[in-house]
Amino acid sequence: MSWRNSAGRTDEEIRKAREEWTTSDRFGEVKGYDGDPPDAPEVPSARLKARGRVR
């Protein structure tokens, strides 16, 4: 699993999404899947920054 725009656009949003993945039901459950959810990937210790738009 990797962090994508669906999890957040800023460092703060991504860190919050990771925390919610492990502590809340924000992301819901996959019906028919028999197993524990995968662990959220580690977030680098350095602040994440957007790459910017390239056109």
N, CA, C, O and CB atoms as a CASP TS submission, in Angstrom:
PFRMAT TS
TARGET T0000
AUTHOR 0000-0000-0000
METHOD Language model
MODEL 1
PARENT N/A
ATOM      1  N   MET     1       0.856  -1.177   0.000  1.00  0.00           N
ATOM      2  CA  MET     1       0.000   0.000   0.000  1.00  0.00           C
ATOM      3  C   MET     1       0.898   1.234   0.000  1.00  0.00           C
ATOM      4  O   MET     1       1.930   1.253   0.670  1.00  0.00           O
ATOM      5  CB  MET     1      -0.972   0.001   1.231  1.00  0.00           C
ATOM      6  N   SER     2       0.525   2.212  -0.714  1.00  0.00           N
ATOM      7  CA  SER     2       1.266   3.466  -0.711  1.00  0.00           C
ATOM      8  C   SER     2       0.299   4.600  -0.427  1.00  0.00           C
ATOM      9  O   SER     2      -0.912   4.463  -0.602  1.00  0.00           O
ATOM     10  CB  SER     2       2.003   3.690  -2.059  1.00  0.00           C
ATOM     11  N   TRP     3       0.845   5.712   0.011  1.00  0.00           N
ATOM     12  CA  TRP     3      -0.004   6.872   0.265  1.00  0.00           C
ATOM     13  C   TRP     3      -0.329   7.532  -1.052  1.00  0.00           C
ATOM     14  O   TRP     3       0.561   7.764  -1.869  1.00  0.00           O
ATOM     15  CB  TRP     3       0.679   7.874   1.228  1.00  0.00           C
ATOM     16  N   ARG     4      -1.587   7.836  -1.267  1.00  0.00           N
ATOM     17  CA  ARG     4      -2.051   8.435  -2.514  1.00  0.00           C
ATOM     18  C   ARG     4      -2.926   9.626  -2.202  1.00  0.00           C
ATOM     19  O   ARG     4      -3.226   9.900  -1.040  1.00  0.00           O
ATOM     20  CB  ARG     4      -2.815   7.411  -3.375  1.00  0.00           C
ATOM     21  N   ASN     5      -3.337  10.334  -3.239  1.00  0.00           N
ATOM     22  CA  ASN     5      -4.203  11.488  -3.039  1.00  0.00           C
ATOM     23  C   ASN     5      -5.502  11.121  -2.341  1.00  0.00           C
ATOM     24  O   ASN     5      -6.128  11.981  -1.721  1.00  0.00           O
ATOM     25  CB  ASN     5      -4.506  12.141  -4.361  1.00  0.00           C
ATOM     26  N   SER     6      -5.923   9.863  -2.425  1.00  0.00           N
ATOM     27  CA  SER     6      -7.164   9.472  -1.752  1.00  0.00           C
ATOM     28  C   SER     6      -7.011   9.481  -0.240  1.00  0.00           C
ATOM     29  O   SER     6      -8.007   9.556   0.479  1.00  0.00           O
ATOM     30  CB  SER     6      -7.604   8.094  -2.215  1.00  0.00           C
ATOM     31  N   ALA     7      -5.786   9.405   0.252  1.00  0.00           N
ATOM     32  CA  ALA     7      -5.552   9.448   1.702  1.00  0.00           C
ATOM     33  C   ALA     7      -5.355  10.874   2.168  1.00  0.00           C
ATOM     34  O   ALA     7      -5.755  11.214   3.281  1.00  0.00           O
ATOM     35  CB  ALA     7      -4.333   8.598   2.084  1.00  0.00           C
ATOM     36  N   GLY     8      -4.759  11.707   1.361  1.00  0.00           N
ATOM     37  CA  GLY     8      -4.535  13.092   1.740  1.00  0.00           C
ATOM     38  C   GLY     8      -3.626  13.798   0.764  1.00  0.00           C
ATOM     39  O   GLY     8      -2.909  13.167  -0.013  1.00  0.00           O
ATOM     40  N   ARG     9      -3.665  15.111   0.813  1.00  0.00           N
ATOM     41  CA  ARG     9      -2.850  15.914  -0.093  1.00  0.00           C
ATOM     42  C   ARG     9      -1.698  16.596   0.608  1.00  0.00           C
ATOM     43  O   ARG     9      -0.739  17.013  -0.042  1.00  0.00           O
ATOM     44  CB  ARG     9      -3.698  16.943  -0.771  1.00  0.00           C
ATOM     45  N   THR    10      -1.772  16.716   1.909  1.00  0.00           N
ATOM     46  CA  THR    10      -0.715  17.387   2.659  1.00  0.00           C
ATOM     47  C   THR    10      -0.105  16.406   3.655  1.00  0.00           C
ATOM     48  O   THR    10      -0.668  15.344   3.917  1.00  0.00           O
ATOM     49  CB  THR    10      -1.262  18.644   3.388  1.00  0.00           C
ATOM     50  N   ASP    11       1.034  16.766   4.199  1.00  0.00           N
ATOM     51  CA  ASP    11       1.686  15.943   5.212  1.00  0.00           C
ATOM     52  C   ASP    11       0.727  15.671   6.369  1.00  0.00           C
ATOM     53  O   ASP    11       0.614  14.536   6.830  1.00  0.00           O
ATOM     54  CB  ASP    11       2.969  16.628   5.725  1.00  0.00           C
ATOM     55  N   GLU    12       0.042  16.705   6.833  1.00  0.00           N
ATOM     56  CA  GLU    12      -0.869  16.554   7.964  1.00  0.00           C
ATOM     57  C   GLU    12      -2.026  15.615   7.639  1.00  0.00           C
ATOM     58  O   GLU    12      -2.390  14.775   8.462  1.00  0.00           O
ATOM     59  CB  GLU    12      -1.408  17.912   8.386  1.00  0.00           C
ATOM     60  N   GLU    13      -2.611  15.748   6.444  1.00  0.00           N
ATOM     61  CA  GLU    13      -3.727  14.888   6.052  1.00  0.00           C
ATOM     62  C   GLU    13      -3.294  13.426   5.946  1.00  0.00           C
ATOM     63  O   GLU    13      -4.037  12.528   6.343  1.00  0.00           O
ATOM     64  CB  GLU    13      -4.315  15.357   4.719  1.00  0.00           C
ATOM     65  N   ILE    14      -2.116  13.190   5.421  1.00  0.00           N
ATOM     66  CA  ILE    14      -1.621  11.830   5.264  1.00  0.00           C
ATOM     67  C   ILE    14      -1.334  11.207   6.625  1.00  0.00           C
ATOM     68  O   ILE    14      -1.666  10.045   6.858  1.00  0.00           O
ATOM     69  CB  ILE    14      -0.360  11.814   4.392  1.00  0.00           C
ATOM     70  N   ARG    15      -0.724  11.967   7.516  1.00  0.00           N
ATOM     71  CA  ARG    15      -0.456  11.446   8.860  1.00  0.00           C
ATOM     72  C   ARG    15      -1.757  11.167   9.612  1.00  0.00           C
ATOM     73  O   ARG    15      -1.860  10.174  10.333  1.00  0.00           O
ATOM     74  CB  ARG    15       0.409  12.438   9.656  1.00  0.00           C
ATOM     75  N   LYS    16      -2.741  12.037   9.444  1.00  0.00           N
ATOM     76  CA  LYS    16      -4.035  11.826  10.084  1.00  0.00           C
ATOM     77  C   LYS    16      -4.710  10.575   9.512  1.00  0.00           C
ATOM     78  O   LYS    16      -5.290   9.788  10.261  1.00  0.00           O
ATOM     79  CB  LYS    16      -4.942  13.067   9.896  1.00  0.00           C
ATOM     80  N   ALA    17      -4.638  10.388   8.193  1.00  0.00           N
ATOM     81  CA  ALA    17      -5.240   9.213   7.559  1.00  0.00           C
ATOM     82  C   ALA    17      -4.596   7.930   8.082  1.00  0.00           C
ATOM     83  O   ALA    17      -5.292   6.945   8.324  1.00  0.00           O
ATOM     84  CB  ALA    17      -5.099   9.294   6.025  1.00  0.00           C
ATOM     85  N   ARG    18      -3.281   7.934   8.256  1.00  0.00           N
ATOM     86  CA  ARG    18      -2.603   6.744   8.782  1.00  0.00           C
ATOM     87  C   ARG    18      -3.086   6.447  10.196  1.00  0.00           C
ATOM     88  O   ARG    18      -3.357   5.295  10.535  1.00  0.00           O
ATOM     89  CB  ARG    18      -1.068   6.936   8.769  1.00  0.00           C
ATOM     90  N   GLU    19      -3.192   7.475  11.011  1.00  0.00           N
ATOM     91  CA  GLU    19      -3.671   7.293  12.380  1.00  0.00           C
ATOM     92  C   GLU    19      -5.104   6.739  12.374  1.00  0.00           C
ATOM     93  O   GLU    19      -5.421   5.821  13.131  1.00  0.00           O
ATOM     94  CB  GLU    19      -3.612   8.632  13.157  1.00  0.00           C
ATOM     95  N   GLU    20      -5.957   7.296  11.525  1.00  0.00           N
ATOM     96  CA  GLU    20      -7.346   6.834  11.455  1.00  0.00           C
ATOM     97  C   GLU    20      -7.443   5.416  10.904  1.00  0.00           C
ATOM     98  O   GLU    20      -8.354   4.676  11.276  1.00  0.00           O
ATOM     99  CB  GLU    20      -8.174   7.780  10.592  1.00  0.00           C
ATOM    100  N   TRP    21      -6.529   5.027  10.031  1.00  0.00           N
ATOM    101  CA  TRP    21      -6.516   3.662   9.488  1.00  0.00           C
ATOM    102  C   TRP    21      -6.357   2.660  10.628  1.00  0.00           C
ATOM    103  O   TRP    21      -6.978   1.597  10.621  1.00  0.00           O
ATOM    104  CB  TRP    21      -5.370   3.487   8.444  1.00  0.00           C
ATOM    105  N   THR    22      -5.526   3.005  11.602  1.00  0.00           N
ATOM    106  CA  THR    22      -5.239   2.066  12.674  1.00  0.00           C
ATOM    107  C   THR    22      -6.162   2.204  13.874  1.00  0.00           C
ATOM    108  O   THR    22      -6.247   1.277  14.679  1.00  0.00           O
ATOM    109  CB  THR    22      -3.834   2.235  13.116  1.00  0.00           C
ATOM    110  N   THR    23      -6.861   3.336  14.026  1.00  0.00           N
ATOM    111  CA  THR    23      -7.629   3.556  15.257  1.00  0.00           C
ATOM    112  C   THR    23      -9.120   3.787  15.052  1.00  0.00           C
ATOM    113  O   THR    23      -9.848   3.872  16.041  1.00  0.00           O
ATOM    114  CB  THR    23      -7.066   4.717  15.979  1.00  0.00           C
ATOM    115  N   SER    24      -9.607   3.894  13.835  1.00  0.00           N
ATOM    116  CA  SER    24     -11.025   4.204  13.647  1.00  0.00           C
ATOM    117  C   SER    24     -11.609   3.379  12.504  1.00  0.00           C
ATOM    118  O   SER    24     -10.937   2.527  11.923  1.00  0.00           O
ATOM    119  CB  SER    24     -11.216   5.707  13.370  1.00  0.00           C
ATOM    120  N   ASP    25     -12.863   3.649  12.200  1.00  0.00           N
ATOM    121  CA  ASP    25     -13.511   2.935  11.095  1.00  0.00           C
ATOM    122  C   ASP    25     -13.727   3.843   9.888  1.00  0.00           C
ATOM    123  O   ASP    25     -14.617   3.594   9.074  1.00  0.00           O
ATOM    124  CB  ASP    25     -14.849   2.356  11.552  1.00  0.00           C
ATOM    125  N   ARG    26     -12.916   4.895   9.770  1.00  0.00           N
ATOM    126  CA  ARG    26     -13.053   5.848   8.660  1.00  0.00           C
ATOM    127  C   ARG    26     -13.068   5.145   7.307  1.00  0.00           C
ATOM    128  O   ARG    26     -13.825   5.532   6.417  1.00  0.00           O
ATOM    129  CB  ARG    26     -11.917   6.869   8.696  1.00  0.00           C
ATOM    130  N   PHE    27     -12.247   4.126   7.145  1.00  0.00           N
ATOM    131  CA  PHE    27     -12.098   3.473   5.850  1.00  0.00           C
ATOM    132  C   PHE    27     -13.042   2.293   5.658  1.00  0.00           C
ATOM    133  O   PHE    27     -13.039   1.666   4.598  1.00  0.00           O
ATOM    134  CB  PHE    27     -10.686   3.012   5.680  1.00  0.00           C
ATOM    135  N   GLY    28     -13.841   1.986   6.659  1.00  0.00           N
ATOM    136  CA  GLY    28     -14.833   0.931   6.532  1.00  0.00           C
ATOM    137  C   GLY    28     -14.223  -0.454   6.428  1.00  0.00           C
ATOM    138  O   GLY    28     -13.058  -0.662   6.766  1.00  0.00           O
ATOM    139  N   GLU    29     -15.024  -1.398   5.955  1.00  0.00           N
ATOM    140  CA  GLU    29     -14.547  -2.767   5.806  1.00  0.00           C
ATOM    141  C   GLU    29     -14.873  -3.266   4.402  1.00  0.00           C
ATOM    142  O   GLU    29     -15.772  -2.753   3.736  1.00  0.00           O
ATOM    143  CB  GLU    29     -15.176  -3.694   6.878  1.00  0.00           C
ATOM    144  N   VAL    30     -14.139  -4.256   3.978  1.00  0.00           N
ATOM    145  CA  VAL    30     -14.383  -4.866   2.673  1.00  0.00           C
ATOM    146  C   VAL    30     -15.241  -6.095   2.912  1.00  0.00           C
ATOM    147  O   VAL    30     -14.795  -7.056   3.538  1.00  0.00           O
ATOM    148  CB  VAL    30     -13.039  -5.234   1.932  1.00  0.00           C
ATOM    149  N   LYS    31     -16.459  -6.067   2.420  1.00  0.00           N
ATOM    150  CA  LYS    31     -17.376  -7.206   2.599  1.00  0.00           C
ATOM    151  C   LYS    31     -16.810  -8.437   1.911  1.00  0.00           C
ATOM    152  O   LYS    31     -16.340  -8.363   0.775  1.00  0.00           O
ATOM    153  CB  LYS    31     -18.789  -6.878   2.041  1.00  0.00           C
ATOM    154  N   GLY    32     -16.858  -9.562   2.600  1.00  0.00           N
ATOM    155  CA  GLY    32     -16.381 -10.818   2.030  1.00  0.00           C
ATOM    156  C   GLY    32     -14.909 -11.082   2.267  1.00  0.00           C
ATOM    157  O   GLY    32     -14.419 -12.158   1.923  1.00  0.00           O
ATOM    158  N   TYR    33     -14.189 -10.136   2.845  1.00  0.00           N
ATOM    159  CA  TYR    33     -12.758 -10.341   3.120  1.00  0.00           C
ATOM    160  C   TYR    33     -12.629 -10.909   4.511  1.00  0.00           C
ATOM    161  O   TYR    33     -13.072 -10.288   5.476  1.00  0.00           O
ATOM    162  CB  TYR    33     -11.941  -9.011   2.982  1.00  0.00           C
ATOM    163  N   ASP    34     -12.028 -12.085   4.635  1.00  0.00           N
ATOM    164  CA  ASP    34     -11.858 -12.731   5.930  1.00  0.00           C
ATOM    165  C   ASP    34     -10.420 -12.577   6.398  1.00  0.00           C
ATOM    166  O   ASP    34      -9.575 -13.431   6.131  1.00  0.00           O
ATOM    167  CB  ASP    34     -12.247 -14.221   5.855  1.00  0.00           C
ATOM    168  N   GLY    35     -10.158 -11.517   7.074  1.00  0.00           N
ATOM    169  CA  GLY    35      -8.807 -11.305   7.592  1.00  0.00           C
ATOM    170  C   GLY    35      -8.681  -9.922   8.188  1.00  0.00           C
ATOM    171  O   GLY    35      -9.545  -9.062   8.017  1.00  0.00           O
ATOM    172  N   ASP    36      -7.595  -9.735   8.884  1.00  0.00           N
ATOM    173  CA  ASP    36      -7.323  -8.418   9.450  1.00  0.00           C
ATOM    174  C   ASP    36      -6.933  -7.461   8.337  1.00  0.00           C
ATOM    175  O   ASP    36      -6.363  -7.881   7.330  1.00  0.00           O
ATOM    176  CB  ASP    36      -6.209  -8.492  10.521  1.00  0.00           C
ATOM    177  N   PRO    37      -7.235  -6.174   8.509  1.00  0.00           N
ATOM    178  CA  PRO    37      -6.800  -5.214   7.488  1.00  0.00           C
ATOM    179  C   PRO    37      -5.271  -5.143   7.460  1.00  0.00           C
ATOM    180  O   PRO    37      -4.618  -5.353   8.482  1.00  0.00           O
ATOM    181  CB  PRO    37      -7.407  -3.804   7.760  1.00  0.00           C
ATOM    182  N   PRO    38      -4.710  -4.850   6.296  1.00  0.00           N
ATOM    183  CA  PRO    38      -3.250  -4.727   6.233  1.00  0.00           C
ATOM    184  C   PRO    38      -2.777  -3.545   7.063  1.00  0.00           C
ATOM    185  O   PRO    38      -3.509  -2.576   7.267  1.00  0.00           O
ATOM    186  CB  PRO    38      -2.779  -4.572   4.775  1.00  0.00           C
ATOM    187  N   ASP    39      -1.547  -3.641   7.537  1.00  0.00           N
ATOM    188  CA  ASP    39      -0.964  -2.533   8.280  1.00  0.00           C
ATOM    189  C   ASP    39      -0.779  -1.337   7.353  1.00  0.00           C
ATOM    190  O   ASP    39      -0.468  -1.486   6.171  1.00  0.00           O
ATOM    191  CB  ASP    39       0.383  -2.947   8.916  1.00  0.00           C
ATOM    192  N   ALA    40      -0.974  -0.162   7.910  1.00  0.00           N
ATOM    193  CA  ALA    40      -0.717   1.063   7.142  1.00  0.00           C
ATOM    194  C   ALA    40       0.794   1.212   6.970  1.00  0.00           C
ATOM    195  O   ALA    40       1.553   0.907   7.890  1.00  0.00           O
ATOM    196  CB  ALA    40      -1.332   2.329   7.855  1.00  0.00           C
ATOM    197  N   PRO    41       1.232   1.672   5.811  1.00  0.00           N
ATOM    198  CA  PRO    41       2.674   1.849   5.617  1.00  0.00           C
ATOM    199  C   PRO    41       3.204   2.953   6.524  1.00  0.00           C
ATOM    200  O   PRO    41       2.475   3.867   6.908  1.00  0.00           O
ATOM    201  CB  PRO    41       2.988   2.174   4.144  1.00  0.00           C
ATOM    202  N   GLU    42       4.467   2.850   6.852  1.00  0.00           N
ATOM    203  CA  GLU    42       5.111   3.874   7.658  1.00  0.00           C
ATOM    204  C   GLU    42       5.168   5.178   6.870  1.00  0.00           C
ATOM    205  O   GLU    42       5.313   5.173   5.648  1.00  0.00           O
ATOM    206  CB  GLU    42       6.529   3.427   8.086  1.00  0.00           C
ATOM    207  N   VAL    43       5.055   6.271   7.571  1.00  0.00           N
ATOM    208  CA  VAL    43       5.205   7.589   6.966  1.00  0.00           C
ATOM    209  C   VAL    43       6.641   8.032   7.260  1.00  0.00           C
ATOM    210  O   VAL    43       7.088   7.909   8.400  1.00  0.00           O
ATOM    211  CB  VAL    43       4.133   8.630   7.528  1.00  0.00           C
ATOM    212  N   PRO    44       7.361   8.532   6.287  1.00  0.00           N
ATOM    213  CA  PRO    44       8.736   8.962   6.534  1.00  0.00           C
ATOM    214  C   PRO    44       8.811   9.981   7.676  1.00  0.00           C
ATOM    215  O   PRO    44       7.866  10.736   7.906  1.00  0.00           O
ATOM    216  CB  PRO    44       9.337   9.559   5.260  1.00  0.00           C
ATOM    217  N   SER    45       9.928   9.994   8.378  1.00  0.00           N
ATOM    218  CA  SER    45      10.081  10.943   9.485  1.00  0.00           C
ATOM    219  C   SER    45      10.180  12.379   8.971  1.00  0.00           C
ATOM    220  O   SER    45       9.819  13.318   9.680  1.00  0.00           O
ATOM    221  CB  SER    45      11.325  10.595  10.319  1.00  0.00           C
ATOM    222  N   ALA    46      10.663  12.551   7.757  1.00  0.00           N
ATOM    223  CA  ALA    46      10.728  13.895   7.166  1.00  0.00           C
ATOM    224  C   ALA    46       9.333  14.311   6.724  1.00  0.00           C
ATOM    225  O   ALA    46       8.518  13.467   6.353  1.00  0.00           O
ATOM    226  CB  ALA    46      11.722  13.937   5.961  1.00  0.00           C
ATOM    227  N   ARG    47       9.060  15.596   6.763  1.00  0.00           N
ATOM    228  CA  ARG    47       7.761  16.088   6.300  1.00  0.00           C
ATOM    229  C   ARG    47       7.608  15.806   4.812  1.00  0.00           C
ATOM    230  O   ARG    47       8.543  15.986   4.032  1.00  0.00           O
ATOM    231  CB  ARG    47       7.608  17.604   6.584  1.00  0.00           C
ATOM    232  N   LEU    48       6.434  15.369   4.437  1.00  0.00           N
ATOM    233  CA  LEU    48       6.143  15.123   3.029  1.00  0.00           C
ATOM    234  C   LEU    48       5.771  16.437   2.366  1.00  0.00           C
ATOM    235  O   LEU    48       5.127  17.284   2.985  1.00  0.00           O
ATOM    236  CB  LEU    48       5.005  14.081   2.865  1.00  0.00           C
ATOM    237  N   LYS    49       6.166  16.614   1.124  1.00  0.00           N
ATOM    238  CA  LYS    49       5.754  17.820   0.410  1.00  0.00           C
ATOM    239  C   LYS    49       5.312  17.452  -0.986  1.00  0.00           C
ATOM    240  O   LYS    49       5.804  16.495  -1.584  1.00  0.00           O
ATOM    241  CB  LYS    49       6.894  18.854   0.360  1.00  0.00           C
ATOM    242  N   ALA    50       4.386  18.219  -1.487  1.00  0.00           N
ATOM    243  CA  ALA    50       3.839  17.959  -2.814  1.00  0.00           C
ATOM    244  C   ALA    50       4.917  18.150  -3.875  1.00  0.00           C
ATOM    245  O   ALA    50       5.815  18.980  -3.741  1.00  0.00           O
ATOM    246  CB  ALA    50       2.638  18.880  -3.097  1.00  0.00           C
ATOM    247  N   ARG    51       4.796  17.354  -4.932  1.00  0.00           N
ATOM    248  CA  ARG    51       5.728  17.493  -6.047  1.00  0.00           C
ATOM    249  C   ARG    51       5.340  18.634  -6.961  1.00  0.00           C
ATOM    250  O   ARG    51       6.158  19.097  -7.756  1.00  0.00           O
ATOM    251  CB  ARG    51       5.800  16.207  -6.838  1.00  0.00           C
ATOM    252  N   GLY    52       4.122  19.087  -6.864  1.00  0.00           N
ATOM    253  CA  GLY    52       3.673  20.141  -7.753  1.00  0.00           C
ATOM    254  C   GLY    52       3.128  19.576  -9.037  1.00  0.00           C
ATOM    255  O   GLY    52       3.349  18.408  -9.354  1.00  0.00           O
ATOM    256  N   ARG    53       2.427  20.386  -9.767  1.00  0.00           N
ATOM    257  CA  ARG    53       1.845  19.944 -11.024  1.00  0.00           C
ATOM    258  C   ARG    53       2.834  20.069 -12.157  1.00  0.00           C
ATOM    259  O   ARG    53       3.506  21.090 -12.307  1.00  0.00           O
ATOM    260  CB  ARG    53       0.596  20.734 -11.337  1.00  0.00           C
ATOM    261  N   VAL    54       2.915  19.038 -12.940  1.00  0.00           N
ATOM    262  CA  VAL    54       3.772  19.057 -14.132  1.00  0.00           C
ATOM    263  C   VAL    54       2.854  18.865 -15.322  1.00  0.00           C
ATOM    264  O   VAL    54       2.112  17.886 -15.391  1.00  0.00           O
ATOM    265  CB  VAL    54       4.902  17.940 -14.079  1.00  0.00           C
ATOM    266  N   ARG    55       2.903  19.777 -16.235  1.00  0.00           N
ATOM    267  CA  ARG    55       2.048  19.671 -17.419  1.00  0.00           C
ATOM    268  C   ARG    55       2.858  19.637 -18.664  1.00  0.00           C
ATOM    269  O   ARG    55       2.304  19.550 -19.760  1.00  0.00           O
ATOM    270  CB  ARG    55       1.070  20.808 -17.486  1.00  0.00           C
TER
END
